Amino acid sequence: MSVSPPQLHGPEFESDPHPAYRWLREHSPVHRVDLPGGAWAWLVTRHADARRVLADPDMLKDPAAGDAAWRAAGLGLPYDHRPSLVRSMVNVDAPDHTRLRRVAGGAFTPRRVRALKESAERVTADLVDRIAASDRPDLVRDLAYPLPIAIICDILGVPGADRPEFHRRAAVIDSSSYEEMEAVAATTDWFDRYLGELMEARLAEPSDDLLGDLVEAHRSGELSRDEVTSTAFLLLVAGHETTVALIGNMLFTLLRRPERWEGLCADPALLGPAVEESLRLESPLQNATWRFPGKPTTVGGVALEAGEPVLVSLLSAGRDPGRYDDADGFRPGRGDAHLAFGHGAHFCVGAQLARMEARVAVGALLDRFPGLRLAVDESELRWWPSMIMHGLFALPVRTGR
């Protein structure tokens, strides 16, 4: 008797997607899933298949490579009604990808990362003081969200007076579902206007920040105007939203088992390995962004035609027992590489920055609150209803003070 595949949406799946992915890895590792707007996609769930797809240069990233049904559904990031925000490295292939990645990589030079670490430590110290004074602290609202947005504003050179509105608008994009397209589209329009104005300001007066670098590349003819605004928008979404989820998911992973938190308090040297193990267990990206075969191919024994959309489940690949011993266990220092930041040419350019922010945030909490505990049962926590992201809306805690 055949068994129906599990639901891949809804509150039950969002709160604990791992049983569904376990079933898919065992019974349908390359699985056809229906999408909003009449589209569908192949979902790749096993580690070996995922790694191969992520590294395959014939798995194209340009939305124009998608088939007609996918293009008509309007599912591409960032909701492709704004071409001025689409031409970033996540949506292009070589040689444009190589060119854009080289310029964006300027945000992460050793000098700039050192300055950003100092900024992250200052911001975190202030946020942790506020958490200590709060009667009802929430580690997503009070730490995981405001820290990365502050760093992104530093990277882009967003003026201090604009940061509260920038922060508020970013919250609309984070964790939004496809049912909230109208609000997301309006917010995307706002960012399109704002980033265009910021670019004009840099053209008039150069600056020593990433946006200033991008504008200089535009002035020299290396980048188009749309590539400048698209790259800035990508850093907002990819550099902020994923780091919010990384910090929140790591704290959840540690606090759901108090002995994990206590063990890390006792041995802070495990903090770096714990970041990597948390990334493997609860990847902030549920699925890597869209890919499209440039020509017919086979993945996991399934034939794929050119243009058919492909999603790679990083969350599922991280718990594949075919790749990891004790795949559901928390074992910092196991030494096994994960795919949470991707693999191949599109490996996350900001991976080291995200790791640094997580170490700073969690390290500050370990130092200040060795008695930190969840304030609610984990079954009460709500997760983002997103096909791409995997993160928490809130993480209420007791500080044990």
Salt bridges, closest charged atoms under 4 A:
GLU26 OE1 - HIS27 NE2 3.85
ASP58 OD2 - LYS295 NZ 3.45
ASP96 OD2 - ARG87 NH2 3.61
ASP96 OD1 - ARG99 NH2 2.99
GLU121 OE2 - LYS117 NZ 2.53
ASP126 OD2 - ARG130 NH2 2.86
ASP129 OD1 - ARG368 NH1 2.91
ASP135 OD1 - ARG401 NH2 3.89
ASP142 OD1 - ARG141 NE 2.67
ASP154 OD1 - ARG163 NH1 3.05
GLU165 OE2 - ARG168 NH2 2.97
GLU165 OE2 - ARG169 NE 2.80
ASP174 OD2 - HIS240 ND1 3.16
ASP189 OD1 - HIS81 NE2 3.01
ASP189 OD1 - ARG82 NE 2.66
ASP192 OD2 - ARG82 NH1 2.61
GLU200 OE2 - ARG225 NH1 2.82
ASP208 OD2 - ARG111 NH1 3.81
ASP208 OD1 - ARG112 NH2 3.20
ASP209 OD2 - ARG202 NH2 3.20
ASP213 OD2 - ARG112 NH1 2.55
GLU216 OE2 - ARG219 NH2 3.06
GLU222 OE2 - ARG102 NH2 2.83
GLU227 OE2 - ARG99 NH2 2.78
GLU262 OE2 - ARG373 NH2 2.52
GLU276 OE1 - HIS338 NE2 2.72
GLU276 OE2 - ARG355 NE 2.74
GLU277 OE2 - ARG280 NH2 2.93
GLU277 OE2 - ARG334 NE 3.03
GLU282 OE2 - HIS18 NE2 3.16
GLU282 OE2 - ARG319 NH2 3.03
GLU282 OE1 - HIS390 NE2 2.70
ASP328 OD2 - ARG22 NH2 3.52
ASP328 OD1 - ARG319 NH1 3.20
ASP336 OD1 - ARG323 NH1 3.75
ASP336 OD2 - ARG334 NH1 3.95
GLU378 OE2 - ARG256 NH2 2.63
GLU378 OE1 - ARG257 NH1 3.97
